[in-house]
Amino acid sequence: MKKSFVGFKKAAGYLALAVGISSSLVGCSSGTNTSSGSGSTGKTEKKVEEIRVVAANHPWTESIKALLPEFEKETGIKVKVDSYFEDQLTQKTAVEFASNSKNIDVVMFRPLQDGKMFHKSGYFADMTDYVGKEKGYTDDFIPSSLGSVKDGEKVFGLPLVTETEVLYYRKDLLEKAGIEVPKTLEELEAAAKKLNDPAHGVSGFVARGKRAAAVTQFSSFLYGFGGDFMKDGKSAITAPEAIEAFNYYGNLLNKYGPKGTLNMSWPEAMAVFTQGKAAFYTDASSLFTNATDASKSTVADKVGFAPFPAGPNGTKPYVVTSWALGIGANSEKKDAAWKFIKWVESKEMVAKLQAEGNPGARISVWNSPEGTAKFPKDLAAAIAENGKSGTPYDRPVVINVGNARDTIGDVILAAIEGKDVKAAAEKADGEFQKILDSEK
């Protein structure tokens, strides 16, 4: 194991002490094979296998809890679900994994935030053989969603919840101005310029402008220009294509964006759009209810959705797995854990869960009426279109994600402020490369 990962495990151990968690107590209430001895009849009751699923406090988790009796009846396997808030989940699972706990059978994780760190540290079981024994099992999964839970041909998880970047727009403003829905970034810029009307409180375009928060949404612009965050272990943020993308994104917000853009993550940017103060907005598809719910949005009946516009290199928006399921490396119930994952990832179950608003990764479900019933028709179409050419990551795929996003975010800030983007990128390039080198 590489030095950096050994260090991570030590750090996780120290964290356990800091938060007062004893490895001997972690998961003590989790599922182990249970049985009762011989009763008065002299008969021994059949052992009941129980698995522990460690998950996030998420709508998917609440939906699946209600369906667990179906799985338990079908398999005879009991399921115990422990759920936590996102950051707490990362902390608790890191501590348990680092202490070599055997009590995590199935784990819900964020592939692009914790996935690489956990995988490289040996915390996930290799699921390649399980998946391989099921003929054509992954053929129906959106290809880019699988990319974030694989290391080469090895599978360490399966996609659970997906999202992609789409174009939100005001149908009434476009119709009044006689503007077609932009299909390219060039058309988007022209339309944003035409609809920008600060005198009447309407910006042509709004998006995230806050340092780290902007990186994920900038990524689709970067890919559309033919750039990437890194290539062959080397920083690629000073490549001509990347500089073009930084300049384009910054120019849109600098010229046609609202005031205060530099302090906007998604809640602030979404608020500008839902208050009727912007014509266009690019962000995650999973946030759509904020724009279409009349109790939250003043333009709920005027919102349209479209695929992410194509850049000079075509349309390559991120289509990512925001949450996935894996099997704990030290679990002694891997077969039972796989049965649960196979069940919950089946077409039938994904259809049920997606009908409740949990966007899955099954192509056939997205193409079904049941799977898209909770989504506006144009949004469902946009998601399906994005899936044809999506990129499986929306940030650098590194262990130290936070520092990497901060570093690249500095270049985005410079672009929005109208500063020398090339100089900012060159400065960030060295810092980003240090992060990459530290993880080799």
BARO-64898 format. One line per field, with one value per residue (C-alpha): z, x, y; residue in one letter. Coordinates in nm, 4 decimals. Last residue first. Example, Ala and Ser with C-alpha at 12.3 -4.5 7.8 and 13.67 -1.06 7.14 Angstrom:
REM residues 2
zz <- c(0.7140_0.7800)
xx <- c(1.3670_1.2300)
yy <- c(-0.1060_-0.4500)
type <- c(S_A)
REM end
This chain:
REM residues 440
zz <- c(-0.7170_-0.4878_-0.3968_-0.7655_-0.8430_-0.5580_-0.6596_-1.0159_-0.8926_-0.7249_-1.0342_-1.2640_-1.0329_-1.1093_-1.4810_-1.4785_-1.3094_-1.5643_-1.8515_-1.7042_-1.6783_-1.4908_-1.6035_-1.2584_-1.3850_-1.5367_-1.2198_-1.0141_-1.2526_-1.2163_-0.8367_-0.8618_-1.0058_-0.6810_-0.4568_-0.6475_-0.6145_-0.2438_-0.1807_-0.4027_-0.2257_-0.3463_-0.7138_-0.9982_-1.0875_-1.0950_-1.2874_-1.3699_-1.5986_-1.9199_-2.1115_-2.4815_-2.5046_-2.1466_-2.2299_-2.4660_-2.1987_-1.9441_-2.1954_-2.2835_-1.9158_-1.8709_-2.1721_-2.0365_-1.6861_-1.4400_-1.1959_-1.4667_-1.6212_-1.5017_-1.5339_-1.8930_-1.9860_-2.1673_-1.8462_-1.7048_-2.0069_-1.9688_-1.6040_-1.4017_-1.1397_-1.0645_-0.7287_-0.7807_-0.6510_-0.9970_-0.9911_-0.6950_-0.8572_-1.1920_-1.0169_-0.8396_-1.1568_-1.3544_-1.0817_-0.8755_-0.5452_-0.6075_-0.7297_-0.4391_-0.1865_-0.3415_-0.3467_0.0284_0.0860_-0.1088_0.0678_0.4145_0.5956_0.5193_0.5282_0.1861_0.2433_-0.0575_-0.2705_-0.3565_-0.5468_-0.5032_-0.7233_-1.0274_-1.3006_-1.6397_-1.7068_-2.0282_-2.3472_-2.6280_-2.9271_-2.9315_-3.0361_-2.7624_-2.7602_-2.5379_-2.2338_-2.3156_-2.2678_-1.9916_-1.9810_-1.6943_-1.7373_-1.5099_-1.2081_-1.2682_-0.9150_-0.7767_-0.4305_-0.3642_-0.7380_-0.7517_-1.0988_-1.0304_-0.6976_-0.8373_-1.0961_-0.8588_-0.9722_-1.3264_-1.2046_-1.3187_-1.6073_-1.5856_-1.8597_-1.8657_-1.5199_-1.2556_-1.2420_-0.8727_-0.9625_-1.1594_-0.8940_-0.6275_-0.8307_-0.8328_-0.4566_-0.3759_-0.6333_-0.5064_-0.5537_-0.3804_-0.6928_-0.8734_-0.6458_-0.9182_-1.1876_-1.4990_-1.8552_-1.8924_-1.6122_-1.5924_-1.9619_-1.9837_-1.6987_-1.8641_-2.2024_-2.0611_-1.8547_-2.1555_-2.3887_-2.1302_-2.1063_-2.4832_-2.4991_-2.2326_-1.9019_-1.6998_-1.8184_-1.4994_-1.5525_-1.4464_-1.8013_-1.8698_-1.6207_-1.5715_-1.9228_-2.2429_-2.5727_-2.5550_-2.4613_-2.1915_-2.0198_-2.0484_-1.8849_-1.6086_-1.5203_-1.3300_-1.1067_-1.0598_-0.9572_-0.6000_-0.5375_-0.6005_-0.5941_-0.9389_-0.9854_-1.2768_-1.4067_-1.7599_-1.9444_-1.6293_-1.5622_-1.3208_-1.5649_-1.6250_-1.6060_-1.9320_-2.0692_-2.3187_-2.6274_-2.4607_-2.3129_-2.6581_-2.8257_-2.5499_-2.5696_-2.9497_-2.9251_-2.6520_-2.8932_-2.9008_-2.7758_-2.7480_-3.0342_-2.9819_-3.0940_-2.8168_-2.6661_-2.7046_-2.5406_-2.2460_-2.1977_-2.2084_-1.9370_-1.9429_-1.7511_-1.9450_-1.8162_-1.6158_-1.5273_-1.2284_-1.1103_-0.8016_-0.7532_-0.9671_-0.8917_-0.6987_-0.7021_-1.0605_-1.2100_-1.5836_-1.5439_-1.1988_-1.2066_-1.0058_-1.1843_-1.5308_-1.4642_-1.4759_-1.8070_-1.9692_-1.8638_-1.7305_-1.9433_-2.0487_-1.6831_-1.6185_-1.9643_-1.8202_-1.4404_-1.3546_-1.4526_-1.1966_-0.9093_-1.0477_-1.0818_-0.7370_-0.5806_-0.2136_-0.1099_0.1655_-0.0076_0.0506_-0.3240_-0.3274_-0.0261_-0.1580_-0.5107_-0.3966_-0.1406_-0.3455_-0.7011_-0.6090_-0.3272_-0.1037_0.0125_0.1877_0.1978_0.4415_0.6920_1.0165_0.9491_1.0955_0.9741_1.1943_0.8833_0.7405_1.0561_1.0816_0.7144_0.7314_1.0262_0.8781_0.5311_0.6787_0.9090_0.6054_0.4260_0.7155_0.8554_0.7948_0.9532_0.7707_0.9022_0.6403_0.7109_0.4534_0.3939_0.0214_-0.1200_0.2108_0.3149_-0.0229_-0.0197_0.3468_0.2423_0.0296_0.2876_0.3757_0.0068_-0.0233_0.2863_0.1606_-0.1844_-0.0306_0.1392_0.4912_0.3692_0.3974_0.5928_0.5075_0.7634_0.6667_0.8601_0.8112_1.0048_1.1483_1.1480_1.4869_1.6701_1.7883_2.1386_2.1824_2.4968_2.2890_2.1412_2.0878_1.9127_1.6030_1.4662_1.1941_1.2472_1.1675_1.3241_1.6883_1.7559_1.4470_1.6042_1.9663_1.9494_1.7197_1.9999_1.8865_2.1004_1.8234_1.8586_1.9016_1.5759_1.4041_1.5106_1.3342_1.0231_1.0224_1.0443_0.7505_0.5520_0.6229_0.4939_0.1853_0.1328_0.1841_-0.0878_0.0000)
xx <- c(0.1392_-0.0878_0.1576_0.2343_-0.1304_-0.1534_0.1761_0.0440_-0.2560_-0.0313_0.1851_-0.1163_-0.2812_-0.0090_-0.0217_-0.4005_-0.3976_-0.1488_-0.3577_-0.6756_-0.5464_-0.8312_-1.1902_-1.3358_-1.5217_-1.2006_-0.9980_-1.2647_-1.2587_-0.8809_-0.9085_-1.1658_-0.8966_-0.7019_-1.0076_-1.1329_-0.7976_-0.7782_-1.1197_-1.0693_-0.7590_-0.8058_-0.8181_-1.0685_-1.0684_-1.4282_-1.7474_-1.6743_-1.8251_-1.8395_-2.1661_-2.2159_-2.5430_-2.6449_-2.6881_-2.9729_-3.1519_-3.1178_-3.2482_-3.5465_-3.6330_-3.6046_-3.8282_-4.0922_-4.0925_-3.9888_-4.1975_-4.3395_-3.9965_-3.9350_-4.2968_-4.3206_-4.0096_-3.6960_-3.5275_-3.6025_-3.4473_-3.1272_-3.0833_-2.8705_-3.1158_-3.2863_-3.4715_-3.8008_-4.0522_-4.0946_-3.7174_-3.7431_-3.9995_-3.8157_-3.4831_-3.6503_-3.7835_-3.4646_-3.2572_-3.0172_-3.1954_-3.1999_-2.8407_-2.7252_-2.9096_-2.7874_-2.4363_-2.4499_-2.5666_-2.2685_-2.0337_-2.1361_-1.8016_-1.7499_-1.3851_-1.3796_-1.7140_-1.9436_-2.0272_-2.3288_-2.3210_-2.4178_-2.3556_-2.2976_-2.2147_-2.3251_-2.0916_-2.1606_-1.9815_-2.1483_-1.9228_-1.5574_-1.6311_-1.8997_-2.2387_-2.5179_-2.6254_-2.9537_-3.2648_-3.5061_-3.7890_-3.9225_-4.2266_-4.4777_-4.2467_-4.1469_-4.2058_-4.0301_-4.0344_-4.4045_-4.4630_-4.2285_-4.0726_-3.7418_-3.6531_-3.7871_-3.5083_-3.2154_-3.1301_-3.0655_-2.7482_-2.6713_-2.6845_-2.9067_-3.0539_-3.2925_-3.2158_-3.4010_-3.7291_-3.7053_-3.6425_-3.3305_-3.1728_-3.2612_-3.0949_-2.7705_-2.7849_-2.8708_-2.6192_-2.3082_-2.2875_-2.0402_-1.8456_-2.1726_-2.2551_-2.4100_-2.5959_-2.4384_-2.4271_-2.0827_-1.8787_-2.0872_-2.0659_-1.7046_-1.5933_-1.7386_-1.5863_-1.2477_-1.2175_-1.3221_-1.0713_-0.7942_-0.8874_-0.8710_-0.5319_-0.3913_-0.3083_-0.5512_-0.4043_-0.2299_-0.0351_-0.1246_-0.1845_-0.4156_-0.5643_-0.8541_-0.9882_-1.0207_-1.2019_-1.4096_-1.7168_-1.5160_-1.4347_-1.7924_-1.9153_-1.6549_-1.7639_-2.0573_-1.8311_-1.5735_-1.8172_-1.8585_-1.4835_-1.4580_-1.8089_-1.9320_-2.2202_-2.4438_-2.6542_-2.7139_-2.8797_-2.9493_-3.2921_-3.3466_-3.5247_-3.2234_-3.0069_-3.1531_-2.9466_-3.1753_-2.9663_-2.6345_-2.7652_-2.8943_-2.5575_-2.3705_-2.6055_-2.5771_-2.1987_-2.2364_-2.4424_-2.8008_-2.9567_-3.3400_-3.4651_-3.5022_-3.8064_-3.7619_-4.1070_-4.0615_-3.7200_-3.8459_-4.1544_-3.9627_-3.7200_-3.4251_-3.2568_-2.9729_-2.8665_-2.5773_-2.6151_-2.7280_-2.7212_-2.8227_-2.7279_-2.4286_-2.2646_-1.9426_-1.5869_-1.5780_-1.2395_-1.2024_-0.9891_-1.0801_-1.4594_-1.7224_-1.7011_-1.7086_-2.0327_-2.2310_-2.0642_-2.1992_-2.5651_-2.6534_-2.8529_-2.5523_-2.4467_-2.6026_-2.5333_-2.4850_-2.4722_-2.1535_-1.9439_-2.1115_-2.0238_-1.6752_-1.6015_-1.7328_-1.3883_-1.4518_-1.4158_-1.1904_-0.8608_-0.7153_-0.7219_-1.0960_-1.1722_-0.9735_-1.1063_-1.4676_-1.4756_-1.5814_-1.6332_-1.7734_-1.9981_-2.0716_-2.3471_-2.1947_-2.3038_-2.1599_-2.0009_-1.9475_-1.6129_-1.4202_-1.0640_-1.0051_-0.9529_-1.2864_-1.4722_-1.3154_-1.3639_-1.7263_-1.7969_-1.6327_-1.7833_-2.1287_-2.0920_-2.0126_-2.3253_-2.5743_-2.6150_-2.8064_-2.7789_-2.9929_-3.0357_-3.1395_-3.2639_-3.1971_-3.4759_-3.4346_-3.7764_-3.9424_-3.6442_-3.6323_-4.0035_-3.9853_-3.7116_-3.9425_-4.0205_-3.6529_-3.5715_-3.7625_-3.6040_-3.2583_-3.3263_-3.4510_-3.1115_-2.9762_-2.6725_-2.6174_-2.4508_-2.6222_-2.5807_-2.6600_-2.8606_-2.8607_-3.1241_-3.0134_-3.2770_-3.4168_-3.2755_-3.5356_-3.5410_-3.9047_-3.8263_-3.5926_-3.2574_-3.0480_-3.1524_-2.9894_-2.8487_-2.5901_-2.4533_-2.6252_-2.5110_-2.5540_-2.1845_-2.1308_-1.8401_-1.8056_-1.4672_-1.3466_-1.4101_-1.5450_-1.4698_-1.4703_-1.1009_-1.0136_-1.1808_-1.0203_-0.6799_-0.7610_-0.8746_-0.5462_-0.3571_-0.5563_-0.4882_-0.1190_-0.1155_-0.2878_-0.0193_0.2576_0.1391_0.0000)
yy <- c(0.8720_1.0725_1.3458_1.3995_1.4821_1.7326_1.8913_1.9115_2.1104_2.3666_2.4037_2.4384_2.6919_2.9470_2.8718_2.8917_3.2331_3.3649_3.2278_3.3704_3.7271_3.8958_3.9554_3.8921_3.5864_3.4482_3.5067_3.3307_3.0341_3.0146_3.0115_2.7316_2.5081_2.5308_2.5049_2.2017_2.0256_2.1061_1.9494_1.6453_1.5180_1.1611_1.2471_1.2226_1.5903_1.7184_1.6416_1.2781_1.0132_1.2218_1.1924_1.1244_0.9339_1.0125_1.3784_1.2881_1.0837_1.3638_1.6179_1.3975_1.3531_1.7306_1.7971_1.5607_1.7124_1.4397_1.2371_1.0088_0.9475_0.5929_0.4847_0.6081_0.4052_0.5216_0.6350_0.2911_0.1191_0.3215_0.2210_0.4649_0.5870_0.9173_0.8904_1.0784_0.8241_0.6726_0.6382_0.4045_0.1768_0.1720_0.1045_-0.1869_-0.3474_-0.2902_-0.4561_-0.2442_-0.3115_-0.6852_-0.7157_-0.5012_-0.7201_-1.0449_-0.8986_-0.8336_-1.1906_-1.3225_-1.0792_-1.1897_-1.1993_-0.8309_-0.7266_-0.5582_-0.3890_-0.4221_-0.1170_0.0939_0.4233_0.7870_1.0934_0.8746_1.1179_1.2352_1.5266_1.7039_1.6015_1.7941_1.8523_1.9562_2.3162_2.3213_2.1543_2.2848_2.0769_1.9088_2.1254_2.2191_2.4732_2.6813_2.9087_2.7345_2.7446_3.1072_3.2385_2.9308_2.7738_2.7139_2.6810_2.3809_2.3723_2.5479_2.3862_2.0599_2.0639_2.0223_1.6678_1.7927_1.9621_2.3157_2.5625_2.8703_3.0865_3.3846_3.5220_3.7270_3.5401_3.4606_3.0983_3.1925_3.4130_3.1557_2.8797_3.0775_3.1289_2.7680_2.6331_2.8116_3.1860_3.4156_3.5113_3.5813_3.8750_4.0855_3.8970_3.7403_3.8707_4.0242_3.8656_3.5504_3.4698_3.5913_3.3660_3.0586_3.1431_3.2419_2.9244_2.7155_2.8827_2.8350_2.4673_2.4213_2.5940_2.3580_2.5298_2.3178_1.9883_1.8753_1.5550_1.2019_1.0860_1.3804_1.6217_1.8591_1.8140_2.0131_1.9632_2.2807_2.0788_1.9004_2.2308_2.3563_2.0356_2.0793_2.4332_2.2843_2.0754_2.3519_2.6255_2.4986_2.5196_2.8972_3.0428_3.1336_2.8917_2.9762_3.2662_3.3907_3.6767_3.8705_4.0209_4.3126_4.5450_4.7688_4.4559_4.3254_4.0381_3.8661_3.9450_3.8672_3.5438_3.4431_3.5076_3.3224_3.0253_3.0128_2.9847_2.7247_2.5167_2.3928_2.7137_2.7074_2.9221_3.2967_3.4943_3.7504_3.6823_3.3066_3.3114_3.5144_3.2971_2.9688_3.0757_2.8380_2.5568_2.3920_2.0536_1.9101_1.5445_1.3390_0.9804_0.7842_0.4188_0.3351_-0.0018_-0.0490_-0.1809_-0.3083_-0.3972_-0.3416_-0.0306_0.0888_0.1054_0.2910_0.6276_0.4751_0.2929_0.6171_0.7040_0.3869_0.4403_0.0945_-0.1504_-0.3561_-0.3935_-0.7337_-0.8763_-1.2237_-1.2141_-1.4037_-1.1017_-0.8744_-1.1054_-1.1650_-0.7935_-0.6979_-0.6476_-0.5715_-0.2097_-0.0712_-0.1367_0.2098_0.2722_0.2068_0.4264_0.7224_0.6764_0.6628_0.9422_1.2455_1.1250_0.7846_0.9124_0.6135_0.3785_0.0775_-0.2849_-0.5418_-0.3082_-0.5015_-0.6669_-0.3753_-0.3398_-0.0323_0.1799_0.0610_0.1523_0.4973_0.5750_0.4564_0.6847_0.9923_0.9546_0.8978_1.1996_1.4116_1.2891_1.2751_0.9251_0.6039_0.2595_0.0052_-0.3486_-0.6036_-0.9554_-1.2264_-1.4800_-1.4176_-1.3256_-1.2345_-1.0213_-0.8525_-0.7641_-0.6561_-0.4085_-0.1931_0.0772_0.1093_0.1555_0.4810_0.6335_0.5457_0.6881_1.0148_1.0519_1.0253_0.8360_0.4619_0.1819_-0.1463_-0.4242_-0.7806_-1.0374_-1.4133_-1.6047_-1.9370_-2.2091_-2.2987_-2.5981_-2.8485_-2.9965_-2.9078_-2.7119_-2.4972_-2.5913_-2.2831_-1.9690_-1.8321_-1.5106_-1.4610_-1.1175_-0.7941_-0.4731_-0.3812_-0.3823_-0.1675_0.0121_-0.1002_-0.2678_0.0053_0.2511_0.5802_0.8794_1.1382_1.2047_0.8383_0.7435_1.0396_0.9103_0.5845_0.7708_0.9553_0.6288_0.4931_0.8050_0.7828_0.4279_0.5648_0.8277_0.5734_0.3396_0.0000)
type <- c(K_E_S_D_L_I_K_Q_F_E_G_D_A_K_E_A_A_A_K_V_D_K_G_E_I_A_A_L_I_V_D_G_I_T_D_R_A_N_G_V_N_I_V_V_P_R_D_Y_P_T_G_S_K_G_N_E_A_I_A_A_A_L_D_K_P_F_K_A_T_G_E_P_S_N_W_V_S_I_R_A_G_P_N_G_E_A_Q_L_K_A_V_M_E_K_S_E_V_W_K_I_F_K_W_A_A_D_K_K_E_S_N_A_G_I_G_L_A_W_S_T_V_V_Y_P_K_T_G_N_P_G_A_P_F_P_A_F_G_V_K_D_A_V_T_S_K_S_A_D_T_A_N_T_F_L_S_S_A_D_T_Y_F_A_A_K_G_Q_T_F_V_A_M_A_E_P_W_S_M_N_L_T_G_K_P_G_Y_K_N_L_L_N_G_Y_Y_N_F_A_E_I_A_E_P_A_T_I_A_S_K_G_D_K_M_F_D_G_G_F_G_Y_L_F_S_S_F_Q_T_V_A_A_A_R_K_G_R_A_V_F_G_S_V_G_H_A_P_D_N_L_K_K_A_A_A_E_L_E_E_L_T_K_P_V_E_I_G_A_K_E_L_L_D_K_R_Y_Y_L_V_E_T_E_T_V_L_P_L_G_F_V_K_E_G_D_K_V_S_G_L_S_S_P_I_F_D_D_T_Y_G_K_E_K_G_V_Y_D_T_M_D_A_F_Y_G_S_K_H_F_M_K_G_D_Q_L_P_R_F_M_V_V_D_I_N_K_S_N_S_A_F_E_V_A_T_K_Q_T_L_Q_D_E_F_Y_S_D_V_K_V_K_I_G_T_E_K_E_F_E_P_L_L_A_K_I_S_E_T_W_P_H_N_A_A_V_V_R_I_E_E_V_K_K_E_T_K_G_T_S_G_S_G_S_S_T_N_T_G_S_S_C_G_V_L_S_S_S_I_G_V_A_L_A_L_Y_G_A_A_K_K_F_G_V_F_S_K_K_M)
REM end
